[in-house]
Amino acid sequence: MKNLAVIGLQWGDEGKGKVIDLLTPSFDIVARYQGGHNAGHTVCIGQQRVVLHLLPSGALHRGKLCVIGNGVVIDPQAFFEELEMVKKIVPLDEKKIIVSDRAHIILPYHLELEKIQEEIRGAKKIGTTFRGIGPAYVDKYGRLGIRAGDLVNAAFLEEQVGLNLDQKNIIFQRFNFASLDEKKIVRDYQNFGERLKPFVREITAVLNEEIKKGKRILFEGAQGTLLDIDFGTYPYVTSSNATAGGICTGLGLPPSQVSNVLGIVKAYTTRVGGGPFPSEAEPQMASRLQERGNEFGATTGRPRRCGWFDLVAVKYACRINGVSRIALMKPDVLEDLDEIPVCVSYRYKGTVITEFPSESWLLEKVEPVYKTFKGWKTPLKGVSSWEELPAAFKDFISFLEDNLAVKIAIVSTGKERSETVIKDRELAELVNLQRVKDCLNQELN
């Protein structure tokens, strides 16, 4: 296997962090291609729980080249704070962290605009993280953005900030927000530009040169397919392409370099914030899943809405990402249940719907149609081989495989790296648990 993309197939928070951490020792480069510091990938280092929001997860592994692509939006303050946090945990070679000169920068006015936008939406709030991600992407496509490579050009920076504030201060005044100080922003971001300068590169040349040398890339997706700006539950989505298609535009690589896609799903479903959720569980069961699964946002701490596995949505996500294998996460959360429902279709006004609709208004009105499975009622913690899995759980897996037409290659049975069942021979060679353990010991020493 050459390069591999790790993509969330639900509304984010599927458990990508653990899978990426397992795979990283077998790859040379880990690359982020979209999103910003609104995502949180959780990785356990020894007994320490580490949440990375902006840096690729490879930063926790010695010697890995970590790339932040042009499809990412960057808050410089968050970038440097995360660097310092990682340095306190593992040795970090800053020369192995590179940032695309084309990556757009989040500025103070983006955070203020996001507050105003959510206030205007009222009951129809998107449920953003208030980190300025959406407004930064708006400026990117409105051709008002400032990129990482621009920060060292004082004249250009001053001109662009001035142009932005001429427009945005009018909005701030209209909504009784304080106008922002142009000189302070220019001064602060010139300083950020100098600090960022050693990291900023033209990444397309770097990546293509590494590929020529035979280096392998792990593409690290953030959020999930159902939050994709084009293919998600619009308008309750993120502002970037979280699908596999975003890799090419977010890193400057040809499609031929993205041939293997590992889709990540939970054995149930969660989402944060507003928007349709056809398989959402009733409140008592949702609270039970939330507590057992510790379903609270890694970035915001907000409780996640919880529900059942949605076959319609995941089948759709597999199709548009070209998923070749699936990792099934957190089935242990369901192990005490007598029955486990799976949403197999929707019903609207008497009509059965088997394809995921593009209209959020329709998704809000559909009724889920469930197939119920017998619970396995067996603890999964510590299980690391297929033979040890209970028969009822294997039946659940077989049903998902048959209906998704994709093999489940990895089954996570707990938080620890060792609590992983690998069914796929090729992935078993990549996810060498002894190599992962040795890598961890090396980092901690």
C-alpha positions as CSV (number, residue, x, y, z in Angstrom):
1,M,0.0,0.0,0.0
2,K,1.4,3.3,-1.1
3,N,-0.6,6.3,0.3
4,L,-3.7,6.0,2.5
5,A,-6.5,8.5,3.3
6,V,-8.3,8.3,6.6
7,I,-11.8,9.7,6.2
8,G,-14.7,10.1,8.7
9,L,-17.9,8.7,7.2
10,Q,-20.3,10.3,9.7
11,W,-20.6,13.8,11.3
12,G,-17.1,13.7,12.6
13,D,-15.8,12.4,16.0
14,E,-15.7,8.8,14.6
15,G,-12.4,7.9,16.2
16,K,-10.0,8.9,13.4
17,G,-7.3,9.9,16.0
18,K,-6.8,6.4,17.3
19,V,-6.6,4.9,13.8
20,I,-4.2,7.5,12.5
21,D,-2.0,7.0,15.6
22,L,-1.9,3.2,14.8
23,L,-1.0,3.8,11.2
24,T,1.5,6.6,11.5
25,P,4.6,4.5,12.4
26,S,4.3,2.8,8.9
27,F,4.2,6.1,7.0
28,D,6.7,8.8,6.3
29,I,4.4,11.8,6.0
30,V,1.2,12.8,7.7
31,A,-0.7,15.6,5.9
32,R,-3.8,17.7,6.9
33,Y,-5.6,19.0,3.9
34,Q,-8.7,20.8,5.1
35,G,-10.4,22.4,8.1
36,G,-8.8,24.3,10.9
37,H,-8.5,24.2,14.7
38,N,-12.2,23.4,15.0
39,A,-11.4,19.7,14.8
40,G,-10.0,17.7,17.6
41,H,-8.1,14.4,17.1
42,T,-7.6,12.6,20.4
43,V,-4.5,10.4,20.9
44,C,-3.3,8.7,24.1
45,I,0.5,8.9,24.8
46,G,1.2,6.6,27.7
47,Q,-1.4,7.6,30.3
48,Q,-1.8,11.1,28.8
49,R,-4.7,12.1,26.6
50,V,-3.6,14.5,23.9
51,V,-5.9,16.5,21.7
52,L,-4.5,17.9,18.5
53,H,-6.6,20.6,16.7
54,L,-4.3,21.8,13.9
55,L,-1.0,19.9,13.8
56,P,-1.1,16.5,12.0
57,S,-1.1,13.6,14.4
58,G,2.4,12.7,13.1
59,A,3.8,15.4,15.3
60,L,3.6,12.9,18.2
61,H,5.8,10.5,16.3
62,R,9.5,11.2,15.9
63,G,10.9,11.7,12.4
64,K,7.6,12.1,10.6
65,L,7.2,14.9,8.1
66,C,4.0,16.8,9.1
67,V,2.3,18.9,6.4
68,I,-0.5,21.5,6.8
69,G,-1.9,22.0,3.4
70,N,-3.3,24.9,1.5
71,G,-6.8,23.7,2.1
72,V,-6.4,24.3,5.9
73,V,-7.1,27.7,7.5
74,I,-4.6,28.6,10.2
75,D,-4.9,30.6,13.4
76,P,-1.2,31.4,14.1
77,Q,-1.8,31.8,17.8
78,A,-3.4,28.4,18.0
79,F,-0.6,26.9,15.9
80,F,2.2,28.1,18.2
81,E,0.3,27.2,21.3
82,E,-0.1,23.6,20.0
83,L,3.5,23.4,19.1
84,E,4.5,24.3,22.7
85,M,2.0,21.8,24.1
86,V,3.4,19.0,22.0
87,K,7.0,19.9,22.9
88,K,6.1,19.3,26.6
89,I,5.0,15.7,25.7
90,V,7.4,14.4,23.1
91,P,10.6,15.6,21.4
92,L,9.6,17.7,18.4
93,D,11.8,18.6,15.4
94,E,10.3,21.8,14.1
95,K,12.0,21.3,10.8
96,K,9.6,18.4,10.2
97,I,6.6,20.7,10.4
98,I,5.8,22.5,7.2
99,V,2.9,24.9,6.3
100,S,1.7,25.7,2.8
101,D,2.4,29.2,1.8
102,R,-1.1,29.1,0.2
103,A,-2.9,28.3,3.5
104,H,-5.3,31.1,4.5
105,I,-5.0,32.8,7.8
106,I,-7.7,33.3,10.4
107,L,-7.7,36.9,11.7
108,P,-9.5,38.6,14.6
109,Y,-12.3,39.9,12.5
110,H,-13.2,36.4,11.5
111,L,-14.0,35.4,15.1
112,E,-16.2,38.5,15.5
113,L,-18.1,37.9,12.3
114,E,-18.8,34.3,13.3
115,K,-20.5,35.5,16.5
116,I,-22.7,37.9,14.5
117,Q,-23.6,35.3,12.0
118,E,-24.7,32.8,14.7
119,E,-26.7,35.5,16.5
120,I,-28.6,36.3,13.3
121,R,-29.5,32.7,12.7
122,G,-31.2,32.5,16.1
123,A,-33.0,29.1,16.5
124,K,-31.4,27.9,13.2
125,K,-27.8,28.2,14.6
126,I,-25.2,26.0,12.8
127,G,-23.5,25.2,16.1
128,T,-20.0,26.5,15.1
129,T,-17.0,26.4,17.4
130,F,-16.6,30.2,17.2
131,R,-13.0,29.9,16.0
132,G,-13.4,31.9,12.8
133,I,-13.2,29.0,10.4
134,G,-16.2,29.7,8.3
135,P,-15.6,33.5,7.8
136,A,-11.9,32.7,6.9
137,Y,-13.1,30.4,4.1
138,V,-15.7,33.1,3.0
139,D,-12.8,35.6,2.6
140,K,-10.8,32.9,0.7
141,Y,-13.5,32.5,-1.9
142,G,-14.4,36.2,-1.8
143,R,-10.7,36.9,-2.7
144,L,-10.2,39.0,0.4
145,G,-8.1,36.4,2.2
146,I,-4.5,36.7,3.5
147,R,-2.3,33.6,3.1
148,A,0.6,32.3,5.2
149,G,3.1,33.5,2.5
150,D,1.6,37.0,2.6
151,L,2.4,37.7,6.3
152,V,6.0,38.7,5.7
153,N,5.0,41.3,3.0
154,A,4.3,44.3,5.2
155,A,2.9,46.5,2.4
156,F,0.5,43.8,1.2
157,L,-0.6,42.8,4.7
158,E,-1.4,46.4,5.5
159,E,-3.3,46.9,2.3
160,Q,-5.4,43.7,2.7
161,V,-6.2,44.3,6.4
162,G,-7.3,47.8,5.5
163,L,-9.5,46.6,2.7
164,N,-11.1,44.0,5.0
165,L,-11.7,46.4,7.8
166,D,-13.2,49.0,5.5
167,Q,-16.0,46.5,4.9
168,K,-16.2,44.6,8.2
169,N,-16.1,47.5,10.6
170,I,-19.4,48.7,9.0
171,I,-20.9,45.3,9.9
172,F,-19.5,45.5,13.5
173,Q,-21.0,49.0,14.0
174,R,-24.4,47.8,12.6
175,F,-24.5,45.1,15.3
176,N,-22.9,47.2,18.1
177,F,-19.6,45.4,18.0
178,A,-16.5,47.4,18.6
179,S,-14.5,48.4,15.5
180,L,-11.1,46.6,15.2
181,D,-7.8,48.4,15.3
182,E,-6.1,48.1,11.9
183,K,-2.6,49.0,13.1
184,K,-2.7,46.5,15.9
185,I,-3.8,43.7,13.6
186,V,-1.1,44.5,11.1
187,R,1.6,44.7,13.8
188,D,0.5,41.4,15.5
189,Y,0.3,39.5,12.2
190,Q,3.6,40.8,11.0
191,N,5.1,39.3,14.1
192,F,3.3,36.0,13.5
193,G,4.6,36.1,9.9
194,E,8.2,36.3,11.2
195,R,7.6,33.4,13.6
196,L,5.8,31.3,10.9
197,K,8.5,32.0,8.3
198,P,10.7,28.9,9.1
199,F,7.7,26.6,8.6
200,V,6.2,28.1,5.4
201,R,7.0,26.3,2.2
202,E,5.6,25.7,-1.3
203,I,4.3,22.2,-0.4
204,T,3.4,20.8,-3.8
205,A,7.1,20.6,-4.8
206,V,8.0,19.1,-1.4
207,L,5.3,16.4,-1.5
208,N,5.9,15.4,-5.1
209,E,9.6,15.2,-4.5
210,E,9.0,12.9,-1.5
211,I,6.7,10.7,-3.5
212,K,9.4,10.3,-6.2
213,K,11.7,9.1,-3.4
214,G,9.2,6.4,-2.6
215,K,7.9,8.0,0.6
216,R,4.4,7.1,1.8
217,I,1.7,9.7,2.8
218,L,-1.0,9.3,5.4
219,F,-3.8,11.8,4.5
220,E,-5.5,12.9,7.8
221,G,-9.1,14.0,7.3
222,A,-10.8,16.3,9.8
223,Q,-14.5,16.4,10.6
224,G,-16.6,13.9,8.5
225,T,-18.2,13.3,5.2
226,L,-21.7,14.4,6.4
227,L,-20.2,17.8,7.3
228,D,-18.6,18.3,3.9
229,I,-19.5,21.7,2.4
230,D,-20.8,20.1,-0.8
231,F,-21.9,16.6,0.2
232,G,-22.9,17.1,3.8
233,T,-26.2,18.1,5.4
234,Y,-26.1,21.6,4.0
235,P,-26.3,24.2,5.6
236,Y,-25.4,22.4,8.8
237,V,-21.9,21.6,7.6
238,T,-18.3,22.8,7.9
239,S,-16.8,25.2,5.4
240,S,-14.4,22.8,3.7
241,N,-14.3,19.6,1.7
242,A,-13.9,16.8,4.3
243,T,-14.3,14.1,1.7
244,A,-11.4,12.3,-0.1
245,G,-11.8,14.8,-3.0
246,G,-10.5,17.5,-0.8
247,I,-7.1,15.9,-0.6
248,C,-6.1,16.8,-4.2
249,T,-7.2,20.4,-3.9
250,G,-6.0,20.8,-0.3
251,L,-2.5,19.5,-0.9
252,G,-1.8,20.0,-4.6
253,L,-1.6,16.3,-5.5
254,P,-3.0,14.5,-8.5
255,P,-5.9,12.0,-8.0
256,S,-3.6,9.1,-8.9
257,Q,-2.0,9.6,-5.4
258,V,-5.2,8.8,-3.6
259,S,-5.9,5.2,-4.3
260,N,-6.6,3.8,-0.9
261,V,-9.3,5.2,1.4
262,L,-10.0,3.9,4.9
263,G,-13.4,5.0,6.2
264,I,-13.9,5.5,9.9
265,V,-17.3,4.9,11.5
266,K,-18.7,4.4,15.0
267,A,-20.9,1.4,15.7
268,Y,-23.5,4.1,16.5
269,T,-23.8,7.7,15.3
270,T,-23.1,11.2,16.9
271,R,-23.3,14.8,15.8
272,V,-22.6,18.1,17.4
273,G,-24.7,21.2,17.0
274,G,-27.8,21.7,14.9
275,G,-29.0,19.9,11.8
276,P,-31.0,16.8,10.8
277,F,-30.2,13.5,12.5
278,P,-32.7,10.8,11.3
279,S,-31.4,8.0,13.6
280,E,-31.1,10.1,16.8
281,A,-32.1,8.1,19.8
282,E,-34.8,9.2,22.3
283,P,-33.4,11.3,25.2
284,Q,-32.9,8.6,27.8
285,M,-31.0,6.3,25.5
286,A,-29.1,9.2,24.0
287,S,-27.9,10.1,27.4
288,R,-26.9,6.5,28.1
289,L,-24.8,6.4,24.9
290,Q,-23.3,9.8,25.7
291,E,-22.1,8.8,29.1
292,R,-20.8,5.3,28.1
293,G,-19.1,6.7,25.0
294,N,-17.8,9.9,26.7
295,E,-19.4,11.8,23.9
296,F,-18.3,15.3,24.6
297,G,-16.5,17.4,22.0
298,A,-12.7,17.3,22.0
299,T,-12.5,20.9,20.9
300,T,-15.5,22.5,22.7
301,G,-16.5,20.0,25.4
302,R,-20.1,20.2,24.1
303,P,-22.2,17.1,24.6
304,R,-22.7,15.2,21.3
305,R,-26.2,14.1,20.2
306,C,-26.3,10.3,20.0
307,G,-28.2,7.8,17.9
308,W,-28.0,4.6,16.0
309,F,-25.9,3.4,13.1
310,D,-27.3,4.9,9.9
311,L,-26.8,2.5,7.0
312,V,-28.3,5.0,4.4
313,A,-25.8,7.7,5.4
314,V,-22.7,5.5,5.6
315,K,-23.5,3.8,2.3
316,Y,-23.6,7.2,0.7
317,A,-20.4,8.3,2.4
318,C,-18.6,5.1,1.2
319,R,-19.7,5.8,-2.4
320,I,-18.6,9.4,-2.7
321,N,-15.2,8.7,-1.0
322,G,-14.4,5.5,-2.9
323,V,-13.9,3.7,0.5
324,S,-11.9,0.5,0.1
325,R,-11.9,-0.5,3.8
326,I,-13.7,0.5,7.0
327,A,-12.6,0.8,10.6
328,L,-15.4,0.2,13.1
329,M,-15.0,2.2,16.3
330,K,-16.5,2.0,19.8
331,P,-18.7,-1.1,19.6
332,D,-17.8,-1.6,23.3
333,V,-20.2,1.3,24.1
334,L,-23.1,-0.9,22.9
335,E,-22.0,-4.1,24.7
336,D,-24.6,-3.8,27.6
337,L,-27.6,-3.4,25.4
338,D,-30.2,-6.2,24.8
339,E,-31.0,-4.9,21.4
340,I,-29.1,-2.7,18.9
341,P,-31.1,-1.0,16.1
342,V,-29.6,-0.1,12.7
343,C,-31.3,2.4,10.5
344,V,-31.7,0.7,7.1
345,S,-33.9,3.2,5.3
346,Y,-36.1,6.2,5.8
347,R,-39.8,6.7,5.3
348,Y,-41.4,10.0,4.2
349,K,-45.2,10.3,3.7
350,G,-45.4,6.5,3.1
351,T,-42.5,6.4,0.7
352,V,-39.4,4.3,1.6
353,I,-36.2,6.2,0.9
354,T,-33.0,4.2,0.5
355,E,-30.7,7.0,-0.9
356,F,-29.4,9.7,1.3
357,P,-31.3,13.0,0.4
358,S,-29.4,16.2,-0.3
359,E,-32.2,18.3,1.2
360,S,-31.8,19.0,5.0
361,W,-35.5,19.9,5.2
362,L,-36.4,16.4,4.0
363,L,-33.9,14.7,6.4
364,E,-35.5,16.6,9.3
365,K,-38.9,15.1,8.4
366,V,-38.1,11.4,7.5
367,E,-38.8,8.6,9.9
368,P,-36.0,6.0,10.4
369,V,-36.7,2.4,9.5
370,Y,-34.8,0.0,11.8
371,K,-33.6,-3.5,11.7
372,T,-32.9,-4.7,15.3
373,F,-30.0,-6.9,16.2
374,K,-29.5,-9.0,19.4
375,G,-27.0,-7.4,21.7
376,W,-23.7,-9.3,22.2
377,K,-23.8,-8.7,26.0
378,T,-20.1,-9.5,26.2
379,P,-17.3,-7.2,27.3
380,L,-15.0,-6.4,24.3
381,K,-12.3,-4.6,26.3
382,G,-8.9,-6.3,25.8
383,V,-10.0,-8.3,22.8
384,S,-7.4,-8.2,20.0
385,S,-8.3,-11.2,17.7
386,W,-11.3,-12.0,15.5
387,E,-11.8,-15.4,17.1
388,E,-12.4,-13.8,20.5
389,L,-15.3,-11.6,19.3
390,P,-18.8,-12.8,20.3
391,A,-21.0,-14.4,17.6
392,A,-23.7,-11.8,17.9
393,F,-21.2,-9.0,17.3
394,K,-19.8,-10.9,14.3
395,D,-23.4,-11.1,12.9
396,F,-23.7,-7.3,13.3
397,I,-20.4,-6.8,11.4
398,S,-21.4,-9.2,8.6
399,F,-24.7,-7.3,8.1
400,L,-22.8,-4.0,7.8
401,E,-20.3,-5.5,5.4
402,D,-23.0,-7.1,3.2
403,N,-25.0,-3.9,3.0
404,L,-22.2,-1.4,2.6
405,A,-20.3,-3.7,0.1
406,V,-17.1,-2.7,1.9
407,K,-15.1,-4.9,4.2
408,I,-14.6,-3.9,7.9
409,A,-10.8,-4.2,8.2
410,I,-10.3,-2.8,11.7
411,V,-12.5,-3.2,14.8
412,S,-11.6,-1.1,17.8
413,T,-12.5,-2.8,21.1
414,G,-11.3,-0.1,23.5
415,K,-9.3,3.0,23.9
416,E,-5.9,1.4,24.1
417,R,-3.8,0.7,20.9
418,S,-3.7,-3.0,21.8
419,E,-7.5,-3.2,21.9
420,T,-7.7,-3.5,18.1
421,V,-8.8,-6.4,15.9
422,I,-7.3,-6.3,12.4
423,K,-9.1,-8.5,9.8
424,D,-7.3,-7.2,6.7
425,R,-4.0,-8.8,5.8
426,E,-2.5,-5.7,4.1
427,L,-3.5,-3.4,7.0
428,A,-2.3,-6.0,9.5
429,E,1.2,-5.5,8.0
430,L,0.8,-1.7,8.4
431,V,-0.7,-1.7,11.8
432,N,2.1,-3.6,13.5
433,L,1.1,-3.2,17.1
434,Q,4.6,-4.0,18.3
435,R,6.0,-1.3,16.1
436,V,3.5,1.1,17.4
437,K,4.4,0.1,21.0
438,D,8.1,0.6,20.2
439,C,7.4,3.9,18.6
440,L,5.5,5.0,21.7
441,N,8.3,4.0,24.1
442,Q,10.8,5.9,21.9
443,E,8.7,9.0,22.1
444,L,8.3,8.8,25.9
445,N,12.1,8.3,26.3
